[in-house]
C-alpha cells in the first residue's frame, strides 16, 4: 500500500492540471502517509529522475559489483514511472550475469517481453552465460530452443556460451552435440571451445583415467589446431558493455583478465587445464600439461604459477609448492593472490608444519604491505577456523588482520570462527569472543529476505 501511495504521489507531482480529483487524491496521499515528505525533500533524496540517470546508476552498480541492488533500482524506476529501454535491460541482465543471479536475469527477461521488447541474440548470449555461471544447463538448453521458436539466429558466441554452460554440469555428450552444430554451421572451433571440452570432463563425475587423458588430449589439439581457420570474435557489444570473452564463457581467468601483465590470453587452454588439474588433485597430469607448455615455447604467467602451486598443495606436496613459489618470486614481483593461494593450500590437513608455514607467509605478506581484502580474508578465515587442535594462532592472526583494517568477514567465516572459539577453553568475558559474538549477531541480523522478493511472482519463471 505504501508503494502504491508513492506511485500515486509521483504521478500527481508530474501533472500540472489541478482538477478536483487530483486535489482529492493528493490530500489523501499526503495526509494518510505519516512519513511522507515534501517535494523539495523528495527531490533531494531521489537519485534518478529519467532513463539516462537510471542507466547511469545501473552502470555504476555493475562496476561496483553490487548486482543485488539492481532489482531495487528497477522497482524504483517503475514507481517513478520511468520507461526502461532495450539498453536498460541489456545492462540489467549483464549485471545479473556478472553477479551470478540467474533468477534476477530471467525476471528482467520476462519484464522485457511484457513491455513488448523481444530479446536479441546478444541478450540470449548473456542469459546463457548466466546459466553457465549458475550451473543450470537445463535453462541454457531451453533458451537455445526459445531462440529457434522466435527466429533468433545464433552467432558463434551463442554456441560457445551454450557449450560452456553445458560443460559446467559435465554433460560431455551434449557438449559434443554443440561442437557438431558449430561445425555444420561452418564455424571454426577456437580456444574457448577447447576450454569448454576440458571443463566438461573436469566436471563429469566420477573422475577417471579417461578424464585426465582427455585433458591432455585437448591441450595437444589446441596446440596443433583442430580447425585450420579461427574466425575473429564478433563481440562488439560485449566490448562496449565491458564484458570480456573470459567472463562471457565462464573461464577461470575472468576476474584477472583486466589486470595488466597478470595473464597471457594466448594460454587460455593451459589456464583451464591447469585449473582442472588442481581441482582434481592430479599433479601427474599437471606436470604433463606443463611439459607441453614449455615445449610450445611459452613461459609461466601469474595464473599458471597460482594453479601449479595450488595443485601441489592440494596433493599434499608442500615442498614442491614452496619450490615453485620461490622460483617464481626470484624473478618476478610477488602479488597478494600468490601468498593467499599458498597460505590456503598449506592449511590443508592442518598439519603442524603447514600451519606454521601459513602463519609465516601471512606475516611476510603483511610485512610487504600486501593486505587482505574482504573476499580473500573471509576465505582464509573460514579455512583456518576448521583447525581442531593447536592454539588457533593462524585463525586469530587472520581475524586481527581484518579487524585492523575494519573489514567484516562474511557470515559463514564469522560463524566458523565463532564456533572454533567456543570449542576452546575461553572465558565468556574474553574480549575477543565478545567482539566476535557481536559481529556474528550483526551479520545475522543483516541477512533477511530482500524486499523485492515479494514482487517476484510468476515473472521469475524460466
WOVENHU-V355279 format. One record per backbone hydrogen bond with DSSP energy under -1.0 kcal/mol. CO is the residue of the C=O (numbers start at 0). NH is the residue of the N-H. E is the energy in kcal/mol with one decimal. If there is no record, write none. Layout:
BEGIN
<<CO:NH:E> <CO:NH:E>>
END
This chain:
BEGIN
<<0:4:-2.4> <1:5:-2.1> <2:6:-2.1> <3:7:-2.4> <4:8:-2.9> <5:9:-2.4> <6:10:-2.1> <7:11:-2.1> <8:12:-2.1> <11:14:-1.2> <18:22:-2.2> <19:23:-2.2> <20:24:-2.7> <21:25:-2.5> <22:26:-2.4> <23:27:-2.3> <24:28:-2.5> <25:29:-2.5> <26:30:-2.1> <27:31:-1.7> <28:32:-1.3> <32:35:-1.7> <37:41:-2.6> <38:42:-2.7> <39:43:-1.6> <40:44:-1.9> <41:45:-2.7> <49:53:-2.3> <50:54:-2.6> <51:55:-1.7> <52:56:-2.1> <53:57:-2.6> <54:58:-2.4> <55:59:-2.1> <56:60:-2.3> <57:61:-2.1> <58:62:-2.1> <59:63:-1.7> <60:65:-2.5> <61:64:-1.3> <65:68:-1.6> <66:69:-1.6> <68:72:-2.1> <69:73:-2.4> <70:74:-2.4> <71:75:-2.3> <72:76:-2.3> <73:77:-2.2> <74:78:-2.4> <75:79:-2.0> <76:81:-2.4> <77:80:-1.1> <84:88:-1.7> <85:89:-2.3> <86:90:-2.3> <87:91:-2.4> <88:92:-2.6> <89:93:-2.3> <90:94:-2.5> <91:95:-2.0> <92:96:-2.1> <93:97:-2.7> <94:98:-1.6> <95:100:-2.9> <96:99:-1.2> <100:104:-1.8> <101:105:-2.3> <102:106:-2.0> <103:107:-2.4> <104:108:-1.9> <105:109:-2.4> <106:110:-2.3> <107:111:-2.3> <108:112:-1.9> <109:113:-2.3> <110:114:-1.5> <111:116:-2.3> <112:115:-2.0> <119:123:-2.1> <120:124:-1.9> <121:125:-2.0> <122:126:-2.4> <123:127:-2.6> <124:128:-2.4> <125:129:-2.0> <126:130:-1.9> <127:131:-2.0> <128:132:-2.2> <129:133:-1.7> <130:135:-2.7> <131:134:-1.2> <135:139:-1.4> <136:140:-2.3> <137:141:-2.0> <138:142:-2.0> <139:143:-1.9> <140:144:-2.0> <141:145:-2.3> <142:146:-2.1> <143:147:-1.4> <144:148:-1.9> <145:149:-2.2> <146:151:-2.8> <154:158:-1.7> <155:159:-2.0> <156:160:-2.6> <157:161:-2.4> <158:162:-2.8> <159:163:-2.4> <160:164:-1.9> <161:165:-2.4> <162:166:-2.0> <163:167:-1.3> <165:168:-1.3> <165:170:-1.8> <166:169:-1.7> <169:171:-1.6> <170:174:-2.0> <171:175:-2.3> <172:176:-1.6> <173:177:-1.9> <174:178:-2.1> <175:179:-2.3> <176:180:-2.1> <177:181:-2.5> <178:182:-2.4> <179:183:-2.6> <180:184:-1.7> <181:186:-2.8> <182:185:-1.4> <189:192:-1.0> <189:193:-1.7> <190:194:-2.3> <191:195:-1.8> <192:196:-2.2> <193:197:-2.3> <194:198:-2.4> <195:199:-2.3> <196:200:-1.6> <197:201:-2.2> <198:202:-2.3> <207:211:-1.2> <208:212:-1.9> <209:213:-2.7> <210:214:-1.7> <211:215:-1.9> <212:216:-2.4> <213:217:-2.6> <214:218:-1.6> <215:219:-2.2> <216:220:-2.3> <217:221:-1.9> <218:222:-1.4> <219:223:-2.2> <220:224:-2.4> <234:238:-2.2> <235:239:-2.1> <236:240:-2.3> <237:242:-3.4> <238:241:-1.4> <243:247:-2.3> <244:248:-2.2> <245:250:-3.1> <250:253:-2.2> <252:255:-1.7> <255:258:-1.9> <258:261:-1.9> <261:301:-1.2> <263:266:-2.2> <264:267:-1.1> <266:270:-2.8> <267:271:-2.4> <268:272:-2.4> <269:273:-2.8> <270:274:-2.3> <271:275:-2.1> <272:276:-2.2> <273:277:-2.1> <274:278:-2.2> <275:279:-2.5> <276:281:-2.2> <281:285:-1.8> <282:286:-2.3> <283:287:-1.5> <284:288:-2.2> <285:289:-2.3> <286:290:-1.9> <287:291:-1.9> <288:292:-2.0> <289:293:-2.3> <290:294:-2.5> <291:295:-1.6> <292:297:-2.1> <293:296:-1.6> <300:304:-2.1> <301:305:-2.2> <302:306:-2.2> <303:307:-2.4> <304:308:-2.4> <305:309:-2.5> <306:310:-2.5> <307:311:-2.3> <308:312:-2.3> <309:313:-2.5> <310:314:-1.7> <311:316:-2.8> <312:315:-1.3> <315:317:-1.2> <316:320:-1.8> <317:321:-2.7> <318:322:-2.1> <319:323:-2.3> <320:324:-2.0> <321:325:-2.4> <322:326:-2.6> <323:327:-2.5> <324:328:-2.5> <325:329:-1.2> <327:331:-1.4> <334:337:-1.2> <334:338:-1.2> <335:339:-2.5> <336:340:-2.6> <337:341:-1.8> <338:342:-2.9> <339:343:-2.7> <340:344:-2.2> <341:345:-2.8> <342:346:-1.3> <344:347:-1.2> <346:349:-2.1> <350:354:-2.6> <351:355:-1.8> <352:356:-2.6> <353:357:-2.4> <354:358:-2.2> <355:359:-2.5> <356:360:-2.8> <357:361:-2.1> <358:362:-2.1> <359:363:-2.4> <360:364:-2.8> <361:365:-2.4> <362:366:-2.3> <363:367:-1.6> <364:369:-2.2> <365:368:-1.3> <372:376:-2.6> <373:377:-2.2> <374:378:-2.2> <375:379:-2.3> <376:380:-2.5> <377:381:-2.4> <378:382:-1.9> <379:383:-3.1> <380:384:-2.2> <382:385:-1.4> <383:386:-1.6> <391:395:-2.1> <392:396:-2.3> <393:397:-2.4> <394:398:-2.4> <395:399:-2.4> <396:400:-2.2> <397:401:-2.1> <398:402:-2.6> <399:403:-2.3> <401:406:-2.8> <402:405:-1.6> <409:413:-2.3> <410:414:-2.8> <411:415:-2.3> <412:416:-2.4> <413:417:-2.8> <414:418:-2.4> <415:419:-2.2> <416:420:-2.1> <417:421:-2.3> <418:422:-1.5> <420:423:-1.4> <423:425:-2.1> <426:429:-1.7> <429:433:-2.3> <430:434:-2.2> <431:435:-2.5> <432:436:-2.6> <433:437:-2.4> <434:438:-2.5> <435:439:-2.6> <436:440:-2.4> <437:441:-2.3> <438:442:-2.5> <439:443:-2.5> <440:444:-1.9> <441:445:-1.2> <442:446:-1.1> <445:447:-1.5> <449:452:-1.3> <450:453:-1.3> <452:455:-1.3> <455:458:-1.4> <457:460:-1.6>>
END
